[in-house]
Amino acid sequence: EARVTHRGKSVGYIECEIVDEAGKRIATVNSTCLVLRGDMAKGR
């Protein structure tokens, strides 16, 4: 299950929990994402 825990104008923070078939959490992933808009996103 993934969720956005913080969403700003240009940066977002995401957390994801990975579970096995029994529902036991086996990993947690965190990521910071940069949002590019308009001219900043060209060529990406």
Order of alpha helices (4+ residues) and beta strands (2+ residues): beta-beta-beta
